[in-house]
Amino acid sequence: MDPEIRKKAEKRVRRIKRFYKNLAIWLLVSAFLFGINLLTSTAHLWAIYPFLGWGLGIAIEAVSLFGSSSRVDDWEDRKTREIARRQQHRNKQLSDEVDEKPLDLGETPKKPLYREEDLV
């Protein structure tokens, strides 16, 4: 298996594992908070606020992980290949333009470090 593909697959598995862990913690904490809320005060259901806020984060993570990831990954791969092709084409153009012959610069004339009339 290609090392790059394996690395991407391992990264995705880690993300999925982390998601399920976060989901389980969210469910447990939400149940605990609702239990406390119902035992202490049934007039105001304050446990709904952390439930909804944290739940929104879980939902966003689920969409990013399971939603349109294949399209995003495909787009990312296509874009990477496109940019690599463009860079190779640009490098080839530059190397074709460069003339590899050494330049004949000749000898530079030497100037004295001082002028004779400046001497005392």
N, CA, C and O of each residue as an XYZ file, in Angstrom:
480
protein
N       0.839     -1.177      0.000
C       0.000      0.000      0.000
C       0.886      1.242      0.000
O       1.930      1.292      0.650
N       0.437      2.231     -0.744
C       1.163      3.491     -0.839
C       1.229      4.142      0.551
O       0.201      4.259      1.218
N       2.415      4.564      0.995
C       2.552      5.141      2.344
C       1.677      6.383      2.557
O       1.157      6.599      3.652
N       1.519      7.185      1.519
C       0.712      8.399      1.654
C      -0.767      8.052      1.860
O      -1.451      8.678      2.670
N      -1.254      7.048      1.118
C      -2.646      6.621      1.263
C      -2.854      6.014      2.645
O      -3.869      6.262      3.295
N      -1.891      5.223      3.084
C      -1.996      4.606      4.411
C      -2.025      5.674      5.503
O      -2.792      5.573      6.460
N      -1.180      6.699      5.352
C      -1.127      7.771      6.344
C      -2.468      8.512      6.408
O      -2.950      8.842      7.492
N      -3.071      8.773      5.227
C      -4.375      9.440      5.194
C      -5.444      8.571      5.844
O      -6.285      9.068      6.593
N      -5.410      7.266      5.556
C      -6.399      6.344      6.130
C      -6.261      6.281      7.649
O      -7.263      6.287      8.364
N      -5.033      6.221      8.141
C      -4.815      6.186      9.591
C      -5.304      7.472     10.252
O      -5.874      7.438     11.343
N      -5.082      8.595      9.593
C      -5.538      9.876     10.127
C      -7.066      9.907     10.197
O      -7.639     10.383     11.177
N      -7.718      9.396      9.151
C      -9.190      9.368      9.138
C      -9.728      8.447     10.230
O     -10.715      8.782     10.885
N      -9.096      7.296     10.437
C      -9.525      6.372     11.493
C      -9.382      7.032     12.864
O     -10.251      6.871     13.720
N      -8.299      7.771     13.078
C      -8.113      8.481     14.352
C      -9.216      9.522     14.564
O      -9.731      9.677     15.671
N      -9.573     10.238     13.477
C     -10.642     11.237     13.579
C     -11.975     10.584     13.913
O     -12.729     11.105     14.736
N     -12.279      9.437     13.278
C     -13.535      8.728     13.543
C     -13.563      8.237     14.989
O     -14.579      8.351     15.674
N     -12.448      7.695     15.438
C     -12.355      7.203     16.821
C     -12.577      8.349     17.811
O     -13.308      8.198     18.789
N     -11.946      9.485     17.553
C     -12.096     10.651     18.421
C     -13.549     11.148     18.415
O     -14.066     11.571     19.448
N     -14.204     11.095     17.244
C     -15.602     11.516     17.156
C     -16.496     10.648     18.037
O     -17.306     11.167     18.804
N     -16.350      9.328     17.929
C     -17.192      8.436     18.728
C     -16.921      8.601     20.228
O     -17.833      8.486     21.046
N     -15.691      8.865     20.568
C     -15.357      9.113     21.975
C     -16.041     10.394     22.458
O     -16.630     10.413     23.539
N     -15.965     11.461     21.661
C     -16.621     12.723     22.006
C     -18.136     12.552     22.091
O     -18.780     13.127     22.969
N     -18.706     11.761     21.177
C     -20.149     11.519     21.180
C     -20.576     10.810     22.464
O     -21.578     11.177     23.078
N     -19.819      9.800     22.864
C     -20.144      9.063     24.089
C     -20.045      9.970     25.313
O     -20.908      9.922     26.189
N     -19.011     10.788     25.380
C     -18.847     11.710     26.513
C     -19.996     12.711     26.541
O     -20.530     13.018     27.607
N     -20.380     13.223     25.363
C     -21.484     14.182     25.274
C     -22.783     13.561     25.782
O     -23.532     14.194     26.526
N     -23.042     12.328     25.377
C     -24.267     11.659     25.821
C     -24.265     11.454     27.340
O     -25.272     11.708     28.002
N     -23.147     11.001     27.886
C     -23.064     10.768     29.334
C     -23.207     12.066     30.131
O     -23.967     12.128     31.097
N     -22.477     13.090     29.722
C     -22.536     14.370     30.436
C     -23.926     14.985     30.311
O     -24.448     15.539     31.278
N     -24.528     14.891     29.127
C     -25.871     15.446     28.940
C     -26.880     14.728     29.828
O     -27.719     15.371     30.460
N     -26.802     13.404     29.882
C     -27.713     12.643     30.746
C     -27.502     13.029     32.210
O     -28.467     13.181     32.960
N     -26.250     13.186     32.609
C     -25.933     13.584     33.984
C     -26.511     14.967     34.295
O     -27.119     15.167     35.347
N     -26.319     15.922     33.374
C     -26.822     17.279     33.597
C     -28.346     17.310     33.632
O     -28.933     18.008     34.459
N     -28.988     16.559     32.744
C     -30.450     16.510     32.766
C     -30.943     15.875     34.066
O     -31.952     16.302     34.627
N     -30.230     14.859     34.541
C     -30.590     14.248     35.820
C     -30.506     15.235     36.958
O     -31.422     15.319     37.777
N     -29.414     15.990     37.023
C     -29.253     17.014     38.064
C     -30.349     18.066     37.931
O     -30.941     18.495     38.922
N     -30.611     18.476     36.677
C     -31.623     19.499     36.430
C     -33.005     19.035     36.908
O     -33.733     19.799     37.542
N     -33.352     17.811     36.609
C     -34.672     17.305     36.997
C     -34.782     17.075     38.503
O     -35.866     17.208     39.072
N     -33.682     16.736     39.146
C     -33.707     16.523     40.598
C     -33.741     17.834     41.384
O     -34.306     17.887     42.477
N     -33.146     18.879     40.841
C     -33.039     20.132     41.590
C     -34.130     21.128     41.229
O     -34.733     21.735     42.114
N     -34.386     21.300     39.954
C     -35.349     22.327     39.557
C     -35.995     21.938     38.239
O     -35.335     21.892     37.201
N     -37.279     21.661     38.287
C     -37.980     21.310     37.044
C     -38.631     22.525     36.409
O     -39.161     22.433     35.302
N     -38.600     23.665     37.095
C     -39.228     24.879     36.565
C     -38.481     25.402     35.341
O     -39.091     25.848     34.370
N     -37.183     25.341     35.403
C     -36.373     25.829     34.272
C     -35.444     24.708     33.828
O     -34.676     24.170     34.625
N     -35.522     24.369     32.560
C     -34.702     23.281     32.018
C     -33.372     23.870     31.520
O     -33.165     24.028     30.317
N     -32.484     24.189     32.457
C     -31.209     24.829     32.108
C     -30.237     23.868     31.438
O     -29.313     24.330     30.767
N     -30.395     22.568     31.583
C     -29.463     21.593     30.999
C     -29.539     21.569     29.480
O     -28.664     21.012     28.816
N     -30.588     22.175     28.932
C     -30.734     22.192     27.473
C     -29.646     23.046     26.817
O     -29.262     22.784     25.677
N     -29.150     24.059     27.520
C     -28.155     24.962     26.930
C     -26.819     24.267     26.653
O     -26.334     24.338     25.523
N     -26.215     23.610     27.619
C     -24.981     22.883     27.278
C     -25.250     21.725     26.315
O     -24.407     21.395     25.481
N     -26.439     21.108     26.438
C     -26.802     20.012     25.543
C     -26.820     20.493     24.090
O     -26.249     19.845     23.213
N     -27.472     21.619     23.839
C     -27.566     22.141     22.467
C     -26.226     22.689     21.967
O     -25.848     22.456     20.819
N     -25.515     23.411     22.823
C     -24.230     23.980     22.394
C     -23.219     22.913     22.035
O     -22.611     22.955     20.965
N     -23.045     21.972     22.916
C     -22.094     20.883     22.681
C     -22.594     19.995     21.541
O     -21.808     19.504     20.731
N     -23.914     19.797     21.491
C     -24.506     18.983     20.424
C     -24.282     19.592     19.054
O     -24.082     18.872     18.075
N     -24.315     20.917     18.979
C     -24.029     21.588     17.710
C     -22.597     21.299     17.265
O     -22.342     21.039     16.089
N     -21.681     21.346     18.206
C     -20.286     21.013     17.879
C     -20.146     19.578     17.408
O     -19.414     19.305     16.457
N     -20.842     18.657     18.064
C     -20.812     17.244     17.660
C     -21.397     17.092     16.259
O     -20.859     16.349     15.438
N     -22.505     17.797     15.980
C     -23.143     17.708     14.663
C     -22.226     18.239     13.566
O     -22.128     17.643     12.493
N     -21.563     19.346     13.829
C     -20.632     19.912     12.842
C     -19.486     18.943     12.592
O     -19.073     18.741     11.450
N     -18.978     18.349     13.654
C     -17.899     17.372     13.497
C     -18.368     16.164     12.690
O     -17.617     15.643     11.865
N     -19.614     15.710     12.923
C     -20.155     14.563     12.189
C     -20.293     14.877     10.705
O     -19.960     14.045      9.861
N     -20.779     16.067     10.382
C     -20.927     16.449      8.974
C     -19.567     16.545      8.308
O     -19.394     16.089      7.177
N     -18.600     17.133      8.998
C     -17.267     17.257      8.395
C     -16.597     15.902      8.231
O     -15.784     15.713      7.326
N     -16.935     14.965      9.099
C     -16.296     13.656      9.060
C     -16.999     12.693      8.117
O     -16.343     11.977      7.360
N     -18.327     12.668      8.155
C     -19.075     11.684      7.381
C     -19.859     12.288      6.220
O     -20.348     11.556      5.360
N     -19.984     13.608      6.184
C     -20.810     14.260      5.177
C     -20.233     14.170      3.785
O     -20.337     13.136      3.125
N     -19.637     15.231      3.347
C     -19.144     15.311      1.973
C     -17.634     15.130      1.922
O     -16.958     15.747      1.099
N     -17.110     14.292      2.792
C     -15.654     14.154      2.871
C     -15.066     13.552      1.604
O     -13.957     13.905      1.204
N     -15.803     12.644      0.970
C     -15.247     12.039     -0.244
C     -15.104     13.084     -1.337
O     -14.127     13.069     -2.085
N     -16.071     13.996     -1.437
C     -15.962     15.059     -2.439
C     -14.830     16.010     -2.093
O     -14.096     16.452     -2.977
N     -14.683     16.326     -0.822
C     -13.605     17.223     -0.399
C     -12.254     16.563     -0.641
O     -11.328     17.202     -1.139
N     -12.140     15.278     -0.289
C     -10.884     14.566     -0.509
C     -10.558     14.478     -1.993
O      -9.408     14.665     -2.388
N     -11.577     14.189     -2.827
C     -11.358     14.131     -4.272
C     -10.912     15.488     -4.792
O      -9.983     15.573     -5.596
N     -11.569     16.553     -4.336
C     -11.199     17.887     -4.774
C      -9.775     18.202     -4.345
O      -9.001     18.772     -5.113
N      -9.431     17.830     -3.116
C      -8.088     18.092     -2.598
C      -7.037     17.358     -3.427
O      -5.999     17.929     -3.762
N      -7.302     16.102     -3.755
C      -6.359     15.331     -4.574
C      -6.227     15.935     -5.969
O      -5.120     16.068     -6.493
N      -7.371     16.304     -6.574
C      -7.330     16.909     -7.915
C      -6.554     18.219     -7.889
O      -5.731     18.473     -8.768
N      -6.812     19.043     -6.891
C      -6.142     20.339     -6.795
C      -4.644     20.161     -6.576
O      -3.843     20.905     -7.144
N      -4.259     19.191     -5.763
C      -2.841     18.918     -5.523
C      -2.151     18.505     -6.812
O      -1.062     18.985     -7.126
N      -2.794     17.608     -7.560
C      -2.200     17.177     -8.837
C      -2.111     18.337     -9.825
O      -1.117     18.476    -10.537
N      -3.156     19.175     -9.866
C      -3.164     20.310    -10.789
C      -2.032     21.284    -10.470
O      -1.326     21.738    -11.370
N      -1.865     21.600     -9.205
C      -0.811     22.544     -8.810
C       0.563     21.942     -9.068
O       1.475     22.652     -9.493
N       0.726     20.645     -8.819
C       2.009     19.983     -9.085
C       2.322     20.008    -10.580
O       3.462     20.254    -10.973
N       1.305     19.753    -11.416
C       1.527     19.803    -12.876
C       1.921     21.204    -13.314
O       2.838     21.377    -14.118
N       1.217     22.216    -12.776
C       1.549     23.594    -13.138
C       2.974     23.948    -12.734
O       3.697     24.598    -13.489
N       3.375     23.517    -11.540
C       4.724     23.803    -11.057
C       5.769     23.109    -11.927
O       6.798     23.704    -12.249
N       5.514     21.854    -12.312
C       6.441     21.138    -13.186
C       6.548     21.837    -14.537
O       7.639     21.966    -15.091
N       5.402     22.289    -15.068
C       5.403     22.985    -16.358
C       6.196     24.287    -16.251
O       6.976     24.620    -17.144
N       5.993     25.020    -15.155
C       6.711     26.280    -14.949
C       8.215     26.028    -14.817
O       9.023     26.769    -15.378
N       8.590     24.977    -14.074
C      10.007     24.643    -13.920
C      10.626     24.253    -15.249
O      11.769     24.612    -15.533
N       9.874     23.514    -16.074
C      10.383     23.108    -17.387
C      10.581     24.331    -18.270
O      11.593     24.440    -18.963
N       9.616     25.258    -18.252
C       9.755     26.476    -19.045
C      10.989     27.261    -18.611
O      11.750     27.743    -19.450
N      11.185     27.389    -17.312
C      12.342     28.134    -16.818
C      13.649     27.457    -17.205
O      14.614     28.128    -17.570
N      13.684     26.133    -17.125
C      14.919     25.436    -17.475
C      15.179     25.500    -18.973
O      16.335     25.495    -19.396
N      14.118     25.561    -19.789
C      14.305     25.702    -21.232
C      14.828     27.087    -21.583
O      15.596     27.241    -22.533
N      14.411     28.098    -20.817
C      14.836     29.470    -21.093
C      16.282     29.722    -20.674
O      16.961     30.564    -21.261
N      16.740     29.018    -19.694
C      18.090     29.238    -19.179
C      19.090     28.594    -20.127
O      18.975     27.415    -20.464
N      20.068     29.377    -20.548
C      21.124     28.859    -21.405
C      22.228     28.336    -20.497
O      22.739     29.070    -19.652
N      22.585     27.110    -20.662
C      23.538     26.474    -19.757
C      25.001     26.762    -20.105
O      25.895     26.299    -19.396
N      25.269     27.514    -21.177
C      26.656     27.821    -21.529
C      27.246     28.788    -20.510
O      26.565     29.714    -20.068
N      28.504     28.584    -20.133
C      29.115     29.513    -19.180
C      29.319     30.884    -19.825
O      29.611     30.991    -21.016
N      29.164     31.899    -19.033
C      29.338     33.256    -19.526
C      30.819     33.610    -19.541
O      31.561     33.273    -18.618
N      31.240     34.298    -20.608
C      32.616     34.772    -20.697
C      32.620     36.226    -20.249
O      32.298     37.129    -21.022
N      32.982     36.435    -19.009
C      32.943     37.779    -18.452
C      34.231     38.555    -18.698
O      34.263     39.776    -18.547
N      35.257     37.869    -19.064
C      36.522     38.547    -19.308
C      37.162     39.008    -18.009
O      36.692     38.687    -16.917
N      38.227     39.757    -18.144
C      38.959     40.251    -16.986
C      38.456     41.646    -16.655
O      38.290     42.476    -17.550
N      38.217     41.906    -15.400
C      37.785     43.243    -14.999
C      39.021     44.119    -14.833
O      40.032     43.687    -14.280
N      38.926     45.346    -15.316
C      40.092     46.232    -15.189
C      40.313     46.602    -13.725
O      39.363     46.857    -12.984
N      41.574     46.626    -13.327
C      41.907     46.953    -11.944
C      42.143     48.450    -11.826
O      42.879     49.055    -12.606
N      41.506     49.013    -10.844
C      41.669     50.439    -10.582
C      42.552     50.583     -9.351
O      42.490     49.752     -8.444
N      43.359     51.611     -9.310
C      44.173     51.816     -8.111
C      43.277     52.188     -6.927
O      42.194     52.747     -7.102
N      43.733     51.879     -5.764
C      42.970     52.164     -4.561
C      43.045     53.638     -4.161
O      42.314     54.077     -3.273
N      43.916     54.394     -4.805
C      44.082     55.799     -4.469
C      44.443     56.559     -5.740
O      44.813     55.966     -6.753
N      44.327     57.878     -5.665
C      44.726     58.721     -6.789
C      46.083     59.336     -6.451
O      46.346     59.693     -5.302
N      46.919     59.453     -7.445
C      48.280     59.970     -7.239
C      48.263     61.401     -6.694
O      49.101     61.758     -5.866
N      47.321     62.214     -7.153
C      47.303     63.614     -6.705
C      46.861     63.761     -5.247
O      47.047     64.816     -4.640
N      46.269     62.690     -4.685
C      45.860     62.745     -3.281
C      47.021     62.457     -2.322
O      46.900     62.670     -1.116
N      48.126     61.982     -2.852
C      49.258     61.658     -1.996
C      49.965     62.933     -1.551
O      49.995     63.915     -2.292
N      50.518     62.927     -0.379
C      51.204     64.090      0.172
C      52.632     64.120     -0.279
O      53.375     65.032      0.085
